[in-house]
Amino acid sequence: GLVVAKAQLPVILESIAEKYGFRYTKVGVRRMKSRWGSCSPKNNISLNSALIFLTYDLIEYVLLHELVHTVHKNHGKGFWDMLIKLMPDAVVRRKKLNTCDMII
């Protein structure tokens, strides 16, 4: 899973960033125990390799979520307004994601 994730997730992230006009510094893929992804203050995005086992709609949700953090560093109103504008069913996807097991 890790090898496939490292090959595929950065490509998917790049295509989503291009589609919505986001910029990030770099991307890393690793096994993470407690989160699906993160975005550093310098816009370095880390992605959980376990994402590769999820359906594409959930991968897309996590990647767009992290890309929105390149603009809004917290989960405040501005963050959610932007995410929902770009992905109207973001809340539905988030609830679905919360039922998924991170340790695969």
Summary of the structure (lengths in Angstrom):
residues: 104
radius of gyration: 12.6
end to end distance: 9.3
largest distance: 36.2
contacts: 308
relative contact order: 0.18
helix: 53%
strand: 12%
